[in-house]
Each structure stands twice: as structure tokens, then as C-alpha cells.
Amino acid sequence: MYTSDKKRILKNVFAYMLAACLCALIAAVYESFSHEVYSYYMLFAFAVPLAGGALPLLALVLAGRQLPGRLAVWAWSSGIAALTVGSMFKGALDIYGTTSRLLIVYPVIASVMMCLGLVLYIASLQQDRTAAGNDIG
């Protein structure tokens, strides 16, 4: 594992932590003006980038596992961003007291992007395993 890869991944972990803090701050400010109306979607939106982004990448670094490539990280990050924005939007609508049919778009896009990121990561693992097998033989 190269040091530059670790730095790149740790930079992403920092960005996820920053996003989690920003979501918590936005939720606190938004709900302070919501006249005692709360939404769990808004309150816990910070957990999406934290649990879905920072913790898995940090676990890979600490475990010494192969780090995902840029495309896999981009796809996964796009899914996390869609879930975070969707959670914040759903929370805002809950506080406002309305709904929207467009809320289904966020989890669908997030699922597609996160699956794509996972498939790209697994494919890179298989490619590296095949290349290591060819080098030995």
C-alpha cells in the first residue's frame, strides 16, 4: 500500500468527517427555527457520511487492506452524497409538514452509485489477485 494512496483516502475520510459536522450544524440551526418540530431524518443526517463514508475507509486503512481506486471512491461518495442530501431534504419536508413523490429518487440513485462503487472495488481486488497469480506462475 502506497503512502500516497493512504493520504488520498485519509483526505476523503477528513472530507466525510467535515460533511458530518456540517450536517449536524445545519440540522441544529434548522431545527432551532422550526418551532419545536423535529425530524429524525434531519437530526441523524450526519450519520450517513460518518457511518457510510468515513468509517469504512478508515477501517480499510487501519486493517491494511487494499484501498479502492479513484473511480470506486467517486461512485461510493456519490451514493453517500445522494443519501445525505435525501435525508436532509426529507427532514426539511417533515418539519415543513409536507411530502414529495421525488423523495424516492435519492435512495434509488444512492443504491445504484454505491453498488457501482462496490462492484468496481471488488473487480479491482480480483484483477490484482489475478495479476499476483500470473506473476508467481
C-alpha positions in Angstrom: 0.0 0.0 0.0 1.5 3.3 -1.1 1.7 6.3 1.2 0.1 8.5 -1.5 -2.9 6.1 -1.5 -3.2 6.4 2.2 -3.0 10.2 2.1 -5.7 10.3 -0.6 -8.0 8.0 1.4 -7.4 9.9 4.6 -8.2 13.2 2.8 -11.5 11.6 1.8 -12.1 10.5 5.5 -11.5 14.1 6.5 -14.0 15.3 3.9 -16.6 12.8 5.2 -16.0 14.0 8.8 -16.3 17.6 7.7 -19.6 16.8 5.9 -20.9 15.0 9.0 -20.1 18.1 11.2 -21.7 20.4 8.6 -24.8 18.3 8.5 -25.0 18.4 12.3 -24.6 22.1 12.3 -27.2 22.6 9.6 -29.7 20.4 11.5 -29.1 22.3 14.7 -29.7 25.7 13.1 -32.6 24.5 11.0 -34.4 22.9 13.9 -33.7 25.8 16.2 -36.0 27.8 13.9 -38.6 25.0 13.4 -40.8 25.9 16.4 -40.3 22.7 18.3 -40.9 20.5 15.3 -38.2 17.8 14.8 -37.4 15.2 12.2 -35.2 12.2 12.7 -34.1 12.4 9.1 -32.7 15.9 9.7 -31.3 15.0 13.2 -29.4 11.9 12.1 -28.3 13.0 8.6 -24.8 13.5 10.0 -24.6 9.7 10.5 -24.8 8.9 6.7 -21.4 10.4 5.8 -19.9 9.3 9.1 -21.0 5.6 9.0 -21.2 5.2 5.3 -18.1 7.1 4.3 -15.5 7.8 7.0 -15.7 4.6 9.0 -15.4 2.1 6.1 -12.5 3.9 4.5 -10.8 4.3 7.9 -11.3 0.6 8.6 -9.6 -0.3 5.3 -6.6 1.9 6.1 -6.3 0.6 9.6 -6.7 -3.0 8.5 -4.1 -2.6 5.9 -6.4 -3.8 3.1 -6.2 -2.8 -0.5 -7.6 0.7 -0.9 -10.3 1.4 -3.5 -9.4 3.2 -6.7 -10.5 6.7 -7.6 -13.5 5.6 -9.6 -14.8 3.3 -6.9 -14.4 6.0 -4.3 -16.1 8.5 -6.6 -19.1 6.2 -7.1 -19.4 5.4 -3.4 -19.1 9.0 -2.4 -21.8 10.0 -4.9 -24.1 7.4 -3.3 -23.3 8.8 0.2 -23.9 12.3 -1.0 -27.3 11.3 -2.5 -28.3 9.7 0.8 -27.2 12.6 2.8 -29.0 15.2 0.6 -32.1 13.0 0.5 -32.1 12.7 4.3 -31.7 16.4 4.8 -34.5 17.1 2.2 -36.8 14.6 3.8 -36.1 16.2 7.2 -36.9 19.6 5.8 -40.1 18.4 4.3 -41.1 16.7 7.6 -40.5 19.8 9.5 -42.5 21.9 7.0 -45.3 19.3 7.2 -45.4 18.1 3.6 -44.2 15.3 1.3 -42.9 14.9 -2.2 -43.0 12.0 -4.6 -39.5 12.8 -5.7 -38.0 11.5 -2.4 -37.8 8.0 -3.9 -35.1 9.3 -6.3 -32.5 9.8 -3.6 -32.3 6.2 -2.3 -32.5 4.7 -5.8 -29.6 6.8 -7.1 -27.7 6.2 -3.9 -28.1 2.4 -4.2 -27.0 2.4 -7.8 -24.0 4.5 -7.2 -22.9 2.6 -4.1 -23.4 -0.7 -5.8 -21.3 0.5 -8.7 -18.6 1.6 -6.2 -18.7 -1.8 -4.6 -18.5 -3.7 -7.9 -15.6 -1.5 -9.0 -13.7 -2.2 -5.8 -14.4 -6.0 -6.0 -13.3 -6.0 -9.6 -10.0 -4.3 -8.7 -9.4 -6.9 -6.0 -10.0 -9.7 -8.5 -7.7 -8.0 -11.0 -4.9 -7.6 -8.5 -5.4 -11.2 -7.3 -5.2 -12.5 -11.0 -2.1 -10.3 -11.6 -0.4 -11.7 -8.5 -1.2 -15.2 -9.6 0.3 -14.6 -13.0 3.4 -13.1 -11.5 4.1 -16.2 -9.4 3.5 -18.7 -12.2 
